[in-house]
Amino acid sequence: MSDALDHLVDLLDLEPLEVNIYRGQNRDLGTGRVYGGQVFAQALVAAKRTVTENREAHSAHGYFILPGDLKAPIVYFVDRLRDGNSFTTRRVTAIQHGQAIFNLSASFHIVEDGPAHQSEMPEAPDPETLTPELVTIREMADKIPEALRDVLTQERPIDVRPVDIIDPMRAEKRPPMRRAWFRAVSRLPDEPSIHQAVLAYASDYGLLITALQPHGIAYRSRGLQLASLDHSLWMHRPFRADEWLLYSTDSPVTYGARGFVRGTIHSQSGELVASVAQEGLIRVKKDKN
């Protein structure tokens, strides 16, 4: 694995402190606070650590309560709500400085047969023909504020390849739809829970940008306050996060300083492997001048 992916896997390998209690570290992505996908994924890992039977997560729903402090570890408390014949339910609370910053409800399911159908995969170019987002960002490094330049141009654990390139510094009106391929930058261990955790980590990346597009608001606009409020992830079938996945998102509504975004994640072979929904804060501070 690459150094960046090694670091992500280490972030997701929580330290056990006591029964049902785990501790995780942080990675700075240049926002000044803990990345929401990180705390979501770590909470899912904490929940999975308490599931002793061969059951994988099929849904997880989280609320972001307070911004996370990058300088402090996060402690995860797991409540074992139910261990049923088919489903296991867990609740996780993430704590920093004695306060809850995030909570998660997660459900795990045994493998069962049943009827199957899915929506069609959106059309998208082959990911190998697209430019990695990191390459684009490094090409525009001179536009990035010096304080953020090293962080935003650092090696990444996830290779993201947008179908349509968006300049994070320049406002441009677009329809509220995005498509991007993503995968871990190198091979991951075969354990399914690791792939679920990596997908959970990636599922929060860039979602609210979709809700900004019809308003011509650049992601790095001055005075823009952007934050995830809640995040839901459903995992429908097995997948590998180190193979190409197409993330297609749309935003049907933005109102009252909140934007709503929904997404589907398909494998390159066309299987719908996961669905996502998120509401986020979109607050634009007006220039006093």
N, C-alpha and C positions, 0 to 999 in steps of 0.2 A: 504494500500500500504506500501511497504518497505520504509525506510528512503531515500535510493538512488533513488528509483522511484519517491517518493514525490519531491525530489530535482529536478529531470529531468522535471516533470510536472510543477514545479514552474519556471524553466528556460524557458519553452515554453509559460508561461503565461506572455506575455510582458506587460510592463507598458505603458499605453497611455500618451503621452506628449502633443500632439496637434492633430488636424485633420490630419490623414494620417501619423502621426509620432509616433514611439514606441521605447521603450528602453528595452534591454535585458542584463542579467548578464552572467557570464562565469563559466565553470567547468574545472578544470585542469585534463587532462588525461595523463599527463607525457611527453608531446611532447615539452613543453616550449612555445607553442602558442595555440591559440583557435582551438579546434577540428573542422574540416571542416563540419562535419555532424551537429554540433550544430548551426553554423551560417546559414547553408542551411535550417535547420528546422525552426529556428526562423524567417528567411525571409519569408518562406512559411506561417507561422502563421500570420506575419504582413500583407501579401497579403490577407489572408482569412478574417482578421478582417474588411476589407473594402468591402467585398462581402456580401451584405445584403440579397440577395435571397438565396433560398435553392439550392446552387450549391457547389459541391465538386471539389477539384483539380483533374485534370486528367494528367497534365504534368507540370514539372518545370525544368528549365535549368539555371544553375548558373556558373559564372566565379569567381574564387578566384584571387583577384588582389594583395593583400598584406597580410602577416601573421598577424593574430589578436593578440592584446595585452591582455593577461589574466587579467591584473590589471585594465583595463579600460572597462566600459560598452560599448555596441554597440548600436548605434542609427540607426533605420530603417526608411527610407523615402519611402513611397508608392506613385507611380504614377498610377492613375486610367486611363489606356489607352483606354479601351472600355468596355461598358456594352451592349452586344447584346441580341437578343431574346433567344439564346441558349448558348452562350459562354460569359465569362467575362475574360478580360485580364488585368494583373497587372505587373508592373515593380517595383522592390524593390532595393534600394541602401543601403548598410550597411556602416556606417561611424564610424571611430575612429580617434581622434586627428585631425579632420577636413579633413580627407582623406577617399576616398572610398576604402574599403578593399574587397568588394564582391558585385556583383549584380546578380539579379535573375529575370527571366521572368517566369510567372506562368499563366496557363489557367484553368478556372473553367467551368464546363459543367452541364447542367440540366440532370436529369435522362431520358434516352430515350431507347426505344426498337430497336433492330436491329439484323442482322445476327451475329452468334458467332462461333468461333473456337479458338483453342489454340494448342501450342506444348505440347508434353507429358512431364510429370514431370520426372526429372532424378531419378534414383534409389538411395535410401539412407537408412541407418539403422534407426530404430525407435529412436527418440531423447532421450527417457527415458533410452536407453541402452548406451548412450554416456556420456563421462565425461565433465562437464562444464569447459570451458576454464579457468575460475577464479581458479578452484581447481588445475588445472595443473600448472598455474603460481605461485600459493602459494606454491606448492610442490617444485618448483625450485627457491624459493625466495633467496636462498643463492647465486645464479648466477647473480642476478639483482644488478646493482650498488646501493649502499646504498642511494644515493640521490634520486633514483627513486622508491625504494622498497615500501615505504608506499603508494605512488600514484598508482602504478601498481597493488598492492594487495588489494586496497580498495574495498568496496562493490560496485557493479555495478547495474544500473537500467535495463540492458538487460542481460539475460542469453544466452550466446553464446555457442553452442556445436558443435565444428568442427568434421567432419567425420574423418579427418586425423589430428592428433596433430602435430604442427610445433613448434619447439624450436626457439623462437625469437632471441636467442643469438648464435645459431649454424648454420653455412652454410651447406646446403644440396640441391643438385639439384633434382628437381621434375618437372613433366609436369606442364604447366601453367593452372591448373584447381584446383578449391577448391569448397567444399560443406560444409555448416554449417547450423544447425538449430538455430533459435533465437526466443525469445519472451520477452516481459516485465516480470520482475520477479514476479509481482502480478497483480491483476485485475485493469484495467483502467476504467474510466468513459465511458459510452456508446457513447458519442459524436464522430461521424466519423472523424471530423477534428483532434481530439487528436490522434487517431490511425494513421492518415496520417502523422502527425508531428513526432510521435515516429518512424514510419517506415522510414521517411526521415532522421531522426537522425541516425538510425542504418545502413542505406544504404551506408554510406561512410566508415563504419568501416572495416578496413582490406582489402579494395579492391586492393590497389596497391601491396599487398603481393603476389597476384596471378602473377603479372608481374615480380616479383623478382625470383620466384621459378626456372625457367629453367636456371638461371644464377648462382644459388648457392649462392645468397646473402641473409644473414640473415637480418631480419627486423631491428634489433638493432645493425647492423654492425657499427663499428667505421668508420667515414668518409662518411657514406651514408647520402645524402640529399634527402629526400622523401617528396613530397608535391602535393596535389591535384591542378590541373590547372583548370579543369572544371568538372561539374557533372550534369548528366541529369537523371531524374526520371519520369517514366510514370506509372500511377496507373490505372489499367484496370477495376477493379471491387471492390466491398466492401470487407473488410477484418477486422480482429481484430489483433492488434499488441500484445495482451496479450495471443494469441494462437500460437502454433508452426508454424513457417514459414521457408521454406527451401530456403536458398540463395545459388545459384549455379553460379559460376563465371568462366570465362576463359579469357585469354589474347592472342589474335591472333597476336599481333605485339608489339615489343619494338624497338625503333630506335631513334637516335639523342637525347639521354638523356630524351626521353619521352616514357612512357608505356601506352598502351590502354587496358582497361578492360571492359568487358560487363557482365551483370548478369541477371538472372531471379529469381523471388521470387514466390514460390508456397505455397499455404496453405497445411496443412497436408492431406486434402481430395483430393489434386491434382489440385486445381484450380490455374491458372496462374494469380496472383493478381497484379504483378508489374514487370517492366523491368528497368534496370539501365545501364548507360554507363558513363565511366570516362576516361579522359586522365590525367596523372600525371607526374611530374618531377621525374626522377631517375638519380641522379648525384652521382657518386662515386669519392671522392677525392683520388688521388693517394698519397701514402706515400712517402714523400720526401727522406726518407732514403732508 
